[in-house]
Amino acid sequence: MIRDSYEKLKQEIGDQAKLIAVTKYHSAEDALAAYDAGVRHFGENRIEGFLEKREALPEDAEVHFIGTLQSRKVKDIIDHLNYVHSLDRMSVAKKIEQYSSHTVKCFIQVNVSGESSKHGLSPEEVPGFLDDMRAYSRIRIIGLMTMAPHTEDEAEIAWVFEQLRILKDSLKEKNSGNIQVEELSMGMSNDYHVALRHGATYVRIGSKLMGSR
């Protein structure tokens, strides 16, 4: 089933975006099945189970932490991942710099919708935060991430994704050194098709690929 779902998704996504398999509700065996189907990018948003899956996956699997990362937990996982999609606090940046033995590719999480239930910087806070990140040699900012509201209103979802694209384009002049805001991590199982229309380059797919749990 995972193989069939992956093939269908790859046809839809094409070369525009990297597909991240979100395996938070699935076992290491399920993650390996996805790897065998061709998946090379895996996303986790919980510390629990993260290391077990990283250990089970072959070395060439790219692991993304896509959930809120508490600063006190950074040291436990940072050397086992390739990407962080939720950087929005100086405290986390400091811990990455302190504990990582390699350069971590990071997305700045932006709360475009302004919902109090969501983490992330406001769009207005992003330029200053980018400037602050220049001091951290273990961090490479590669793009922006957001989550759309849980709504059936596709126009509202599209507006959020478009605002992130506009913000990314407005930051081009800041691209130098470890700041290279080129990528957009947006879109999940229920709205990735909208995200793709607005320039997503990484999509985070759980149930649509892995099945529901």
Backbone as a chain_set.jsonl record, in Angstrom:
{"seq": "MIRDSYEKLKQEIGDQAKLIAVTKYHSAEDALAAYDAGVRHFGENRIEGFLEKREALPEDAEVHFIGTLQSRKVKDIIDHLNYVHSLDRMSVAKKIEQYSSHTVKCFIQVNVSGESSKHGLSPEEVPGFLDDMRAYSRIRIIGLMTMAPHTEDEAEIAWVFEQLRILKDSLKEKNSGNIQVEELSMGMSNDYHVALRHGATYVRIGSKLMGSR", "coords": {"N": [[0.825, -1.208, 0.0], [1.924, 1.273, 0.851], [3.895, 1.596, -1.076], [2.361, 1.868, -3.447], [0.948, 4.212, -2.845], [3.062, 6.013, -2.638], [4.113, 6.02, -5.242], [1.975, 7.154, -6.622], [1.806, 9.688, -5.402], [4.319, 10.726, -6.077], [4.031, 11.033, -8.805], [2.159, 13.079, -8.867], [3.518, 15.169, -7.552], [5.949, 15.412, -8.842], [9.04, 16.838, -9.923], [9.039, 19.106, -8.488], [8.918, 19.324, -5.668], [10.312, 17.996, -2.61], [9.313, 15.017, -1.096], [8.353, 14.451, 2.13], [8.054, 11.831, 4.296], [5.874, 11.543, 6.877], [6.183, 10.026, 9.842], [5.214, 9.795, 12.42], [3.127, 8.424, 13.77], [3.696, 5.85, 13.264], [5.438, 2.712, 13.007], [8.934, 1.669, 13.262], [9.253, -0.33, 11.428], [7.288, 0.307, 9.542], [8.357, 2.699, 8.609], [10.669, 1.731, 7.39], [9.474, 0.261, 5.354], [8.494, 2.331, 3.805], [10.916, 3.463, 3.048], [11.914, 1.358, 1.479], [10.122, 1.566, -0.572], [11.012, 3.763, -1.86], [11.137, 6.237, -0.638], [13.112, 8.867, 0.727], [13.231, 10.912, 2.5], [12.325, 11.647, 5.77], [10.018, 12.539, 8.275], [9.685, 13.583, 11.639], [7.812, 14.516, 14.513], [7.91, 14.183, 17.17], [9.871, 13.511, 20.038], [9.871, 11.02, 21.225], [10.375, 7.828, 20.035], [11.803, 8.779, 17.921], [14.64, 8.31, 17.836], [14.722, 5.551, 17.636], [13.653, 5.066, 15.088], [15.479, 6.463, 13.509], [17.723, 4.919, 13.903], [16.927, 2.542, 12.756], [16.612, 3.149, 10.08], [18.355, 3.234, 6.92], [21.62, 4.719, 6.332], [21.579, 6.703, 4.362], [19.115, 7.879, 4.512], [17.328, 10.869, 4.925], [16.66, 12.792, 7.702], [14.103, 14.665, 9.148], [13.195, 17.01, 11.597], [10.105, 17.993, 12.469], [8.393, 19.004, 14.313], [7.593, 21.012, 17.263], [10.508, 21.948, 18.839], [11.908, 21.516, 21.858], [14.198, 23.424, 23.746], [15.675, 22.13, 25.726], [15.737, 19.554, 24.843], [17.249, 19.443, 22.604], [19.938, 18.556, 22.59], [19.68, 15.796, 22.731], [18.907, 14.812, 20.264], [20.02, 16.199, 18.102], [22.35, 15.47, 16.697], [21.481, 13.427, 15.172], [19.862, 14.125, 13.136], [18.978, 15.788, 10.023], [17.59, 18.026, 9.178], [15.787, 20.803, 10.559], [12.553, 21.929, 10.933], [11.271, 23.836, 12.381], [12.374, 26.126, 13.548], [12.247, 28.834, 15.635], [13.038, 30.215, 17.812], [15.488, 31.854, 19.765], [16.645, 30.482, 21.865], [16.604, 27.791, 21.106], [18.214, 27.885, 18.831], [20.675, 28.541, 20.002], [21.196, 26.198, 21.45], [21.409, 24.316, 19.396], [23.72, 25.25, 18.164], [25.487, 24.814, 20.243], [25.454, 22.024, 20.701], [25.464, 20.533, 18.298], [27.353, 18.584, 16.003], [27.554, 18.975, 13.376], [26.568, 20.905, 10.464], [23.307, 22.071, 10.539], [20.465, 21.997, 8.555], [18.026, 24.411, 8.443], [14.616, 25.457, 8.663], [12.824, 28.443, 9.117], [10.112, 28.735, 11.227], [7.018, 30.124, 10.483], [4.25, 31.855, 11.604], [1.897, 32.4, 9.78], [-0.898, 32.597, 9.648], [-1.561, 33.646, 12.082], [-2.754, 32.371, 14.214], [-3.393, 31.627, 17.607], [-2.944, 29.111, 18.529], [-0.86, 28.094, 17.138], [2.667, 27.666, 16.689], [5.57, 29.717, 15.97], [7.211, 32.491, 14.299], [5.957, 35.819, 13.749], [5.323, 37.168, 10.459], [6.555, 39.678, 10.366], [8.588, 39.526, 12.189], [10.537, 37.948, 11.097], [12.727, 38.983, 9.391], [14.546, 40.259, 11.25], [15.158, 38.097, 12.91], [16.48, 36.444, 11.121], [18.806, 37.943, 10.718], [19.944, 37.683, 13.234], [20.639, 35.005, 13.15], [22.968, 34.818, 11.729], [25.156, 34.63, 13.33], [25.529, 32.028, 14.01], [27.298, 29.262, 13.387], [26.71, 26.587, 13.049], [24.243, 26.447, 12.01], [22.275, 26.502, 9.143], [20.232, 28.439, 7.398], [17.7, 27.553, 5.302], [15.189, 28.062, 4.34], [11.622, 28.774, 4.68], [8.926, 27.771, 6.821], [5.479, 26.904, 7.172], [2.199, 26.305, 8.602], [-1.022, 25.706, 7.44], [-4.35, 26.896, 8.321], [-6.759, 24.694, 9.92], [-9.165, 24.093, 7.94], [-11.94, 23.986, 5.659], [-11.969, 25.819, 3.729], [-10.573, 26.524, 0.886], [-9.557, 28.796, -0.289], [-8.694, 30.343, 1.854], [-6.623, 28.754, 2.843], [-4.93, 28.806, 0.625], [-4.269, 31.52, 0.62], [-2.637, 31.75, 2.903], [-0.409, 30.15, 2.186], [0.465, 31.549, -0.047], [1.214, 33.986, 1.079], [3.459, 33.185, 2.503], [5.17, 32.531, 0.426], [5.491, 35.047, -0.773], [6.75, 36.381, 1.32], [9.152, 34.928, 1.446], [10.281, 35.629, -1.051], [10.681, 38.333, -0.608], [12.833, 38.361, 1.04], [15.147, 37.896, -0.3], [17.36, 39.59, -0.592], [18.763, 39.246, 1.691], [20.161, 36.926, 1.459], [23.06, 35.396, 2.033], [26.159, 33.889, 2.962], [25.447, 31.836, 5.702], [22.777, 32.154, 5.436], [20.28, 31.373, 3.37], [17.554, 31.741, 2.012], [15.64, 29.919, 0.341], [13.86, 27.792, 0.099], [10.538, 26.358, 0.546], [8.697, 24.97, 3.011], [5.777, 23.562, 3.153], [2.415, 22.431, 3.298], [0.478, 19.558, 3.782], [-1.003, 16.266, 4.15], [-3.706, 16.904, 3.637], [-3.675, 19.307, 2.264], [-1.592, 19.597, 0.469], [-1.687, 19.778, -2.302], [-2.618, 22.34, -2.76], [-0.541, 23.791, -1.643], [1.542, 23.139, -3.394], [0.786, 24.528, -5.672], [1.451, 27.028, -4.918], [4.151, 27.168, -4.702], [5.514, 25.348, -2.998], [8.377, 23.551, -1.887], [9.085, 21.523, -0.286], [7.047, 19.01, 0.954], [5.014, 17.735, 3.571], [4.001, 14.701, 4.229], [1.726, 12.58, 5.72], [-0.707, 10.628, 6.517], [-1.722, 10.291, 3.917], [0.263, 8.999, 2.599], [1.364, 7.052, 4.368], [-0.827, 5.822, 5.426], [-3.656, 5.669, 7.692], [-3.639, 5.777, 11.287]], "CA": [[0.0, 0.0, 0.0], [2.798, 2.446, 0.911], [4.552, 1.729, -2.376], [1.382, 2.403, -4.401], [0.682, 5.604, -2.477], [4.258, 6.794, -2.953], [4.195, 6.182, -6.698], [0.931, 8.108, -7.028], [2.197, 11.015, -4.926], [5.46, 11.187, -6.858], [3.513, 11.49, -10.096], [1.502, 14.373, -8.633], [4.466, 16.187, -7.092], [6.999, 15.554, -9.836], [10.345, 17.297, -9.436], [8.909, 20.419, -7.84], [9.109, 19.304, -4.213], [10.735, 16.767, -1.937], [8.25, 14.444, -0.283], [8.781, 13.99, 3.454], [7.11, 10.888, 4.899], [5.695, 11.816, 8.301], [6.026, 8.677, 10.402], [5.065, 9.928, 13.871], [2.207, 7.429, 14.329], [4.014, 4.577, 12.631], [6.568, 1.977, 13.572], [10.174, 1.64, 12.499], [9.019, -1.242, 10.292], [6.558, 1.076, 8.531], [9.316, 3.641, 8.02], [11.512, 0.943, 6.487], [8.664, -0.062, 4.174], [8.496, 3.546, 2.991], [12.259, 3.549, 2.459], [11.987, 0.352, 0.413], [9.289, 2.043, -1.682], [11.727, 4.84, -2.54], [11.194, 7.455, 0.179], [14.417, 9.136, 1.329], [13.079, 11.978, 3.489], [11.422, 11.208, 6.827], [9.729, 13.595, 9.239], [9.184, 13.24, 12.97], [7.553, 15.705, 15.33], [7.98, 13.823, 18.584], [11.156, 12.934, 20.439], [9.617, 9.604, 21.468], [10.388, 7.024, 18.821], [12.669, 9.373, 16.9], [15.944, 7.647, 17.738], [14.492, 4.181, 17.185], [13.484, 5.082, 13.633], [16.743, 6.877, 12.9], [18.613, 3.765, 13.983], [16.437, 1.497, 11.856], [16.704, 3.582, 8.682], [19.705, 3.275, 6.35], [22.354, 5.969, 6.555], [21.287, 7.746, 3.377], [17.819, 8.504, 4.791], [17.419, 12.23, 5.467], [15.674, 12.878, 8.774], [13.628, 16.025, 9.402], [12.372, 17.21, 12.789], [9.098, 18.933, 11.97], [7.566, 19.489, 15.414], [8.197, 21.996, 18.161], [11.702, 21.391, 19.469], [12.23, 22.175, 23.127], [15.647, 23.65, 23.819], [16.315, 21.143, 26.61], [15.783, 18.263, 24.154], [18.083, 19.546, 21.405], [21.17, 17.747, 22.689], [19.362, 14.369, 22.608], [18.608, 14.364, 18.898], [20.524, 17.059, 17.03], [23.354, 14.804, 15.869], [20.843, 12.325, 14.455], [18.937, 14.642, 12.122], [19.548, 16.608, 8.951], [16.809, 19.252, 9.002], [14.809, 21.247, 11.552], [11.557, 22.75, 10.22], [10.479, 24.617, 13.346], [13.22, 27.075, 14.279], [11.594, 30.127, 15.836], [13.463, 30.767, 19.1], [16.931, 31.971, 19.961], [17.094, 29.462, 22.82], [16.846, 26.565, 20.347], [19.392, 28.137, 17.989], [21.866, 28.468, 20.861], [21.451, 24.796, 21.788], [21.906, 23.66, 18.185], [25.112, 25.681, 18.023], [26.269, 24.227, 21.335], [25.506, 20.558, 20.743], [25.57, 19.856, 17.007], [28.698, 18.388, 15.452], [27.471, 19.216, 11.934], [25.686, 22.011, 10.101], [21.911, 21.635, 10.453], [19.634, 22.801, 7.652], [16.863, 24.843, 9.223], [13.545, 26.327, 8.188], [12.206, 29.286, 10.131], [8.663, 28.544, 11.259], [6.304, 31.399, 10.433], [2.824, 31.735, 11.906], [1.27, 33.324, 8.827], [-2.328, 32.754, 9.933], [-1.725, 34.389, 13.324], [-3.53, 31.607, 15.188], [-2.709, 31.507, 18.894], [-2.628, 27.698, 18.765], [0.293, 27.712, 16.325], [3.979, 28.233, 16.997], [6.196, 30.401, 14.845], [7.366, 33.943, 14.3], [5.114, 36.575, 12.831], [6.114, 37.549, 9.273], [7.326, 40.899, 10.627], [9.737, 39.202, 13.032], [11.487, 37.073, 10.404], [13.989, 39.608, 8.96], [15.451, 40.443, 12.377], [15.599, 36.775, 13.362], [17.483, 36.014, 10.143], [20.058, 38.65, 11.018], [20.507, 37.076, 14.438], [21.134, 33.665, 12.838], [24.288, 34.888, 11.078], [26.191, 34.368, 14.33], [25.542, 30.605, 14.361], [27.977, 28.547, 12.306], [26.151, 25.235, 12.903], [22.891, 26.594, 11.465], [22.149, 27.022, 7.784], [18.825, 28.715, 7.119], [17.455, 27.253, 3.886], [13.86, 28.446, 3.889], [10.553, 29.086, 5.624], [7.889, 26.751, 6.983], [4.239, 27.301, 7.832], [1.069, 25.384, 8.58], [-2.274, 26.387, 7.134], [-5.424, 26.613, 9.281], [-7.618, 23.529, 9.675], [-10.402, 24.629, 7.383], [-12.325, 23.488, 4.332], [-11.922, 26.976, 2.836], [-9.319, 26.425, 0.14], [-9.04, 30.144, -0.541], [-7.975, 30.762, 3.062], [-5.385, 27.979, 2.848], [-4.094, 29.334, -0.455], [-3.764, 32.837, 1.035], [-1.528, 31.536, 3.84], [0.757, 29.67, 1.439], [0.942, 32.622, -0.927], [1.905, 34.973, 1.914], [4.798, 32.671, 2.82], [5.978, 32.672, -0.797], [5.801, 36.467, -0.915], [7.757, 36.692, 2.349], [10.429, 34.347, 0.997], [10.819, 36.453, -2.141], [11.076, 39.641, -0.075], [14.042, 38.197, 1.847], [16.264, 37.517, -1.179], [18.533, 40.459, -0.397], [19.48, 38.796, 2.888], [20.835, 35.663, 1.188], [24.529, 35.349, 1.963], [26.705, 33.066, 4.038], [24.599, 30.734, 6.163], [21.372, 32.512, 5.204], [19.899, 31.137, 1.978], [16.113, 31.483, 2.116], [15.236, 29.497, -1.005], [12.9, 26.687, 0.125], [9.265, 26.529, 1.246], [8.142, 23.745, 3.586], [4.363, 23.812, 3.424], [1.526, 21.435, 2.711], [0.41, 18.235, 4.388], [-1.845, 15.338, 3.388], [-4.993, 17.483, 3.251], [-3.587, 20.567, 1.509], [-0.323, 19.692, -0.271], [-1.943, 20.185, -3.688], [-2.696, 23.809, -2.741], [0.822, 24.272, -1.376], [2.34, 22.999, -4.616], [0.413, 25.616, -6.59], [2.023, 28.29, -4.413], [5.604, 27.132, -4.674], [6.13, 24.462, -2.006], [9.504, 22.728, -2.351], [9.057, 20.358, 0.609], [5.71, 18.745, 1.478], [5.089, 16.813, 4.697], [2.835, 13.838, 3.968], [1.56, 11.482, 6.673], [-1.724, 9.607, 6.247], [-1.898, 10.082, 2.474], [1.328, 8.086, 2.183], [1.603, 5.971, 5.314], [-2.072, 5.24, 5.908], [-4.071, 6.231, 8.988], [-3.413, 4.932, 12.458]], "C": [[0.863, 1.263, 0.0], [3.462, 2.681, -0.445], [3.609, 2.341, -3.407], [1.112, 3.879, -4.126], [1.852, 6.499, -2.857], [4.357, 7.049, -4.454], [3.185, 7.206, -7.19], [1.31, 9.531, -6.619], [3.356, 11.578, -5.74], [5.025, 11.688, -8.234], [2.88, 12.866, -9.96], [2.522, 15.475, -8.368], [5.554, 16.456, -8.132], [8.315, 15.987, -9.209], [10.26, 18.596, -8.638], [9.305, 20.383, -6.373], [9.633, 17.961, -3.743], [9.604, 16.303, -1.031], [8.836, 13.925, 1.028], [7.698, 13.071, 4.013], [7.041, 11.15, 6.402], [5.303, 10.515, 8.992], [5.719, 8.683, 11.898], [4.149, 8.872, 14.477], [2.523, 6.023, 13.839], [5.295, 3.99, 13.204], [7.815, 2.129, 12.711], [10.023, 0.735, 11.284], [8.27, -0.525, 9.167], [7.496, 2.066, 7.831], [10.237, 2.923, 7.043], [10.765, 0.552, 5.224], [8.601, 1.141, 3.232], [9.851, 3.725, 2.308], [12.379, 2.578, 1.282], [11.166, 0.757, -0.807], [9.959, 3.176, -2.449], [11.826, 6.14, -1.766], [12.596, 7.63, 0.762], [14.366, 10.251, 2.369], [11.99, 11.587, 4.485], [11.255, 12.311, 7.865], [9.162, 13.065, 10.536], [8.874, 14.526, 13.725], [7.47, 15.387, 16.812], [9.337, 13.187, 18.88], [11.015, 11.421, 20.631], [9.593, 8.848, 20.146], [11.328, 7.539, 17.751], [13.95, 8.567, 16.72], [15.806, 6.201, 17.26], [14.383, 4.121, 15.657], [14.771, 5.498, 12.927], [17.721, 5.7, 12.862], [18.221, 2.698, 12.974], [16.644, 1.859, 10.39], [18.148, 3.553, 8.187], [20.31, 4.68, 6.441], [21.988, 7.07, 5.584], [19.885, 8.344, 3.525], [18.041, 9.874, 5.415], [16.298, 12.405, 6.488], [15.389, 14.346, 9.112], [12.876, 16.051, 10.728], [11.397, 18.323, 12.46], [8.194, 19.477, 13.073], [8.273, 20.563, 16.219], [9.346, 21.341, 18.912], [12.014, 22.187, 20.73], [13.749, 22.286, 23.261], [16.337, 22.598, 24.678], [16.441, 19.766, 25.961], [16.745, 18.254, 22.964], [19.268, 18.591, 21.457], [20.919, 16.26, 22.469], [19.257, 13.9, 21.157], [19.38, 15.076, 17.793], [21.56, 16.37, 16.142], [22.78, 13.653, 15.044], [19.884, 12.823, 13.377], [19.654, 15.553, 11.137], [18.883, 17.971, 8.838], [15.959, 19.525, 10.25], [13.855, 22.207, 10.839], [10.884, 23.769, 11.116], [11.303, 25.617, 14.136], [12.506, 28.417, 14.399], [12.007, 30.789, 17.15], [14.982, 30.78, 19.196], [17.449, 30.868, 20.885], [17.405, 28.15, 22.117], [18.078, 26.732, 19.463], [20.676, 28.006, 18.805], [22.222, 27.029, 21.198], [21.933, 24.007, 20.571], [23.384, 23.983, 17.998], [26.009, 24.988, 19.054], [26.488, 22.73, 21.155], [25.703, 19.863, 19.397], [27.022, 19.735, 16.551], [28.716, 18.607, 13.945], [26.556, 20.408, 11.683], [24.281, 21.473, 9.873], [21.151, 22.58, 9.533], [18.333, 23.14, 8.371], [15.894, 25.687, 8.4], [13.083, 27.179, 9.364], [10.7, 29.073, 10.076], [7.981, 29.896, 11.378], [4.82, 31.141, 10.68], [2.07, 32.744, 11.042], [-0.173, 33.615, 9.209], [-2.581, 33.536, 11.222], [-2.529, 33.666, 14.386], [-2.737, 31.423, 16.475], [-2.299, 30.069, 19.192], [-1.376, 27.249, 18.017], [1.569, 28.391, 16.807], [4.48, 28.999, 15.776], [6.282, 31.898, 15.041], [6.285, 34.585, 13.45], [5.951, 36.932, 11.607], [7.02, 38.752, 9.525], [8.594, 40.619, 11.438], [10.845, 38.467, 12.276], [12.775, 37.785, 9.987], [14.995, 39.787, 10.094], [16.001, 39.122, 12.895], [16.665, 36.23, 12.414], [18.832, 36.666, 10.427], [20.736, 38.037, 12.238], [21.162, 35.721, 14.132], [22.521, 33.668, 12.192], [25.418, 34.516, 12.044], [26.385, 32.88, 14.611], [26.086, 29.761, 13.203], [27.41, 27.149, 12.066], [24.742, 25.264, 12.32], [22.977, 27.155, 10.059], [20.657, 27.212, 7.508], [18.581, 28.503, 5.627], [16.069, 27.67, 3.416], [12.907, 28.729, 5.029], [9.548, 27.943, 5.669], [6.647, 27.377, 7.6], [3.237, 26.172, 7.773], [-0.198, 26.191, 8.338], [-3.319, 26.07, 8.201], [-6.16, 25.322, 8.916], [-8.976, 24.044, 9.229], [-10.685, 23.977, 6.041], [-12.237, 24.601, 3.285], [-10.574, 27.002, 2.111], [-8.712, 27.796, -0.141], [-8.241, 30.658, 0.654], [-6.631, 30.043, 3.167], [-4.409, 28.546, 1.817], [-3.492, 30.688, -0.07], [-2.557, 32.684, 1.954], [-0.266, 31.107, 3.096], [1.331, 30.752, 0.54], [1.688, 33.689, -0.13], [3.306, 34.497, 2.284], [5.711, 32.796, 1.608], [6.411, 34.128, -0.997], [6.88, 36.884, 0.09], [9.126, 36.162, 1.929], [11.069, 35.224, -0.082], [11.328, 37.798, -1.634], [12.392, 39.581, 0.7], [15.285, 37.898, 1.014], [17.53, 38.316, -0.91], [19.35, 40.046, 0.83], [20.298, 37.536, 2.641], [22.34, 35.841, 1.02], [25.004, 34.51, 3.133], [25.772, 31.934, 4.413], [23.108, 31.042, 6.051], [21.071, 32.375, 3.715], [18.425, 30.743, 1.957], [15.562, 31.181, 0.723], [14.06, 28.523, -0.995], [11.632, 27.057, 0.891], [8.757, 25.167, 1.692], [6.7, 24.035, 3.97], [3.521, 22.795, 2.666], [1.647, 20.092, 3.389], [-0.612, 17.405, 3.608], [-3.125, 15.997, 2.861], [-4.875, 18.724, 2.374], [-2.314, 20.699, 0.666], [-0.53, 20.161, -1.701], [-2.075, 21.706, -3.801], [-1.295, 24.395, -2.547], [1.697, 24.209, -2.629], [2.037, 24.13, -5.6], [1.045, 26.941, -6.178], [3.511, 28.167, -4.101], [6.26, 26.259, -3.631], [7.277, 23.68, -2.633], [9.743, 21.532, -1.436], [7.616, 20.209, 1.081], [5.803, 17.62, 2.498], [3.84, 15.926, 4.686], [2.811, 12.667, 4.953], [0.566, 10.45, 6.18], [-1.891, 9.305, 4.77], [-0.862, 9.087, 1.928], [1.377, 6.841, 3.061], [0.336, 5.233, 5.732], [-2.405, 5.803, 7.276], [-3.814, 5.227, 10.101], [-4.395, 5.305, 13.552]], "O": [[0.591, 2.208, -0.741], [3.577, 3.818, -0.904], [4.005, 3.231, -4.159], [1.053, 4.693, -5.048], [1.656, 7.613, -3.342], [4.651, 8.165, -4.883], [3.487, 8.024, -8.06], [1.152, 10.468, -7.401], [3.376, 12.767, -6.058], [5.585, 12.65, -8.759], [3.042, 13.72, -10.832], [2.403, 16.581, -8.895], [6.018, 17.586, -8.282], [8.663, 15.561, -8.107], [11.272, 19.119, -8.172], [9.956, 21.306, -5.882], [9.428, 16.931, -4.385], [9.014, 17.094, -0.295], [9.713, 13.061, 1.026], [6.553, 13.49, 4.182], [8.035, 10.995, 7.111], [4.223, 9.974, 8.753], [5.943, 7.68, 12.575], [4.379, 8.459, 15.614], [1.708, 5.112, 13.983], [6.114, 4.689, 13.802], [7.765, 2.641, 11.593], [10.6, 1.003, 10.23], [8.572, -0.718, 7.99], [7.432, 2.244, 6.615], [10.55, 3.458, 5.979], [11.35, 0.515, 4.142], [8.648, 0.986, 2.012], [9.921, 4.093, 1.136], [12.887, 2.939, 0.22], [11.465, 0.353, -1.931], [9.536, 3.517, -3.554], [12.529, 7.057, -2.191], [13.2, 6.667, 1.234], [15.361, 10.506, 3.047], [10.875, 11.24, 4.096], [12.228, 12.939, 8.281], [8.275, 12.212, 10.543], [9.594, 15.515, 13.59], [7.019, 16.207, 17.612], [9.874, 12.427, 18.074], [11.897, 10.646, 20.262], [8.849, 9.216, 19.237], [11.625, 6.835, 16.785], [14.306, 8.187, 15.605], [16.68, 5.691, 16.558], [14.95, 3.234, 15.019], [15.114, 4.954, 11.877], [18.454, 5.523, 11.889], [19.082, 2.029, 12.403], [16.83, 0.978, 9.551], [19.069, 3.821, 8.959], [19.605, 5.677, 6.605], [22.07, 8.249, 5.928], [19.505, 9.22, 2.749], [18.851, 10.02, 6.33], [15.126, 12.191, 6.175], [16.3, 15.145, 9.329], [12.011, 15.207, 10.963], [11.8, 19.457, 12.202], [7.327, 20.311, 12.811], [9.392, 20.969, 15.906], [9.171, 20.301, 19.545], [12.341, 23.372, 20.672], [14.484, 21.356, 22.929], [17.469, 22.212, 24.387], [17.165, 18.907, 26.464], [17.024, 17.203, 22.388], [19.562, 17.9, 20.482], [21.827, 15.533, 22.068], [19.49, 12.728, 20.86], [19.396, 14.604, 16.656], [21.636, 16.663, 14.949], [23.507, 12.986, 14.307], [19.171, 12.025, 12.769], [20.768, 16.02, 11.377], [19.519, 18.952, 8.453], [15.48, 18.6, 10.906], [14.289, 23.178, 10.218], [10.007, 24.502, 10.658], [10.967, 25.927, 15.279], [12.197, 29.059, 13.395], [11.418, 31.789, 17.562], [15.662, 29.848, 18.768], [18.565, 30.379, 20.706], [18.36, 27.463, 22.482], [18.896, 25.818, 19.358], [21.653, 27.42, 18.339], [23.399, 26.668, 21.233], [22.779, 23.123, 20.704], [24.194, 23.101, 17.711], [27.148, 24.627, 18.759], [27.577, 22.222, 21.424], [26.083, 18.692, 19.373], [27.813, 20.668, 16.696], [29.754, 18.448, 13.303], [25.854, 20.863, 12.586], [24.088, 20.531, 9.105], [21.186, 23.798, 9.703], [17.629, 22.251, 8.85], [16.291, 26.505, 7.57], [12.966, 26.681, 10.484], [10.083, 29.209, 9.02], [8.31, 30.705, 12.245], [4.215, 30.293, 10.024], [1.66, 33.803, 11.516], [-0.624, 34.756, 9.106], [-3.686, 34.034, 11.436], [-2.948, 34.282, 15.366], [-1.549, 31.101, 16.439], [-1.411, 29.83, 20.011], [-0.885, 26.142, 18.239], [1.552, 29.532, 17.268], [3.891, 28.936, 14.697], [5.543, 32.493, 15.826], [5.759, 33.958, 12.53], [7.177, 36.993, 11.705], [8.116, 38.84, 8.971], [9.556, 41.384, 11.378], [11.971, 38.375, 12.766], [13.851, 37.231, 10.211], [16.178, 39.497, 9.917], [17.169, 39.034, 13.273], [17.641, 35.624, 12.856], [19.872, 36.008, 10.379], [21.958, 37.891, 12.269], [22.133, 35.341, 14.787], [23.173, 32.626, 12.119], [26.507, 34.132, 11.615], [27.289, 32.5, 15.355], [25.422, 29.574, 12.184], [27.607, 26.582, 10.991], [24.117, 24.216, 12.154], [23.659, 28.149, 9.811], [19.914, 26.236, 7.399], [19.175, 29.182, 4.79], [15.792, 27.637, 2.217], [13.311, 28.9, 6.18], [9.346, 27.238, 4.68], [6.744, 28.267, 8.444], [3.388, 25.216, 7.012], [-0.413, 27.231, 8.96], [-3.187, 25.075, 8.913], [-6.181, 24.911, 7.755], [-9.825, 24.388, 10.05], [-9.778, 23.479, 5.374], [-12.411, 24.35, 2.093], [-9.567, 27.449, 2.662], [-7.492, 27.935, -0.22], [-7.226, 31.332, 0.48], [-5.624, 30.648, 3.535], [-3.226, 28.738, 2.097], [-2.338, 30.97, -0.394], [-1.568, 33.402, 1.807], [0.817, 31.637, 3.344], [2.548, 30.856, 0.385], [2.682, 34.237, -0.607], [4.235, 35.299, 2.371], [6.889, 33.129, 1.744], [7.559, 34.399, -1.347], [7.798, 37.635, -0.24], [10.134, 36.86, 2.043], [12.263, 35.519, -0.022], [12.296, 38.34, -2.167], [12.997, 40.615, 0.986], [16.36, 37.672, 1.567], [18.638, 37.786, -0.991], [20.501, 40.458, 0.979], [21.053, 37.113, 3.516], [22.82, 36.36, 0.012], [24.338, 34.427, 4.165], [25.349, 31.159, 3.555], [22.274, 30.269, 6.522], [21.549, 33.166, 2.901], [18.09, 29.56, 1.892], [15.082, 32.072, 0.023], [13.332, 28.435, -1.984], [11.637, 27.934, 1.755], [8.426, 24.315, 0.868], [6.434, 24.674, 4.987], [3.859, 22.364, 1.564], [2.739, 19.551, 3.558], [-1.037, 17.804, 2.524], [-3.575, 15.681, 1.759], [-5.87, 19.158, 1.794], [-1.993, 21.792, 0.2], [0.32, 20.849, -2.264], [-1.691, 22.292, -4.813], [-0.918, 25.367, -3.202], [2.491, 25.113, -2.89], [2.936, 24.625, -6.28], [1.162, 27.862, -6.987], [4.063, 28.957, -3.336], [7.458, 26.403, -3.387], [7.171, 23.204, -3.763], [10.514, 20.633, -1.771], [7.021, 21.174, 1.559], [6.567, 16.671, 2.323], [2.758, 16.358, 5.086], [3.747, 11.869, 5.014], [0.946, 9.498, 5.499], [-2.176, 8.164, 4.407], [-1.097, 8.423, 0.919], [1.426, 5.718, 2.561], [0.405, 4.153, 6.319], [-1.535, 6.354, 7.951], [-3.778, 4.015, 9.889], [-4.374, 4.71, 14.63]]}, "num_chains": 1, "name": "protein.A"}
